[in-house]
Amino acid sequence: MSDFNETTDQRLSDLEIKASFTEDLLDQLNLTIYRQQQQIDDLIRVVADLRKQLPESGAPGSGQAIVNERPPHY
């Protein structure tokens, strides 16, 4: 019966160690996700600001005219 208790104690100890590592990994992943979401939010703001700087399509001097112009090296 002593071997059974030692085996059970060892298995329990192993599971506790694995649970601890799993909790640490989960905390690290959560922090990574939080930082990535902050970066995504920042990029969304930057794209929105850049879109505000674009001229309205169809207006004189809009992006459509630029597409049809030849580059200066031609």
C-alpha positions, 0 to 999 in steps of 0.5 A, spaced: 500 500 500 505 504 501 507 504 493 500 506 491 501 512 496 508 514 493 505 513 486 499 517 487 503 522 491 508 523 485 502 523 480 499 529 484 506 532 485 507 532 477 500 534 476 501 540 481 507 542 477 504 542 470 498 546 473 503 551 475 506 551 468 500 552 465 497 557 469 504 561 468 503 560 460 496 562 460 498 569 464 504 570 458 499 568 453 494 573 456 499 579 456 501 577 449 494 578 447 493 584 451 499 587 447 497 585 440 490 588 441 493 595 443 497 595 437 491 593 433 487 599 436 493 603 435 493 601 427 486 602 427 487 609 429 492 610 424 489 608 418 482 612 420 487 618 420 490 616 414 483 615 411 481 622 413 487 625 409 485 622 403 482 627 398 474 625 396 474 620 390 471 623 384 473 630 386 478 634 382 486 632 384 483 626 387 487 619 387 484 617 380 488 623 377 494 621 380 493 613 378 493 616 370 499 620 371 505 618 368 511 618 373 516 623 372 522 618 370 518 617 363 
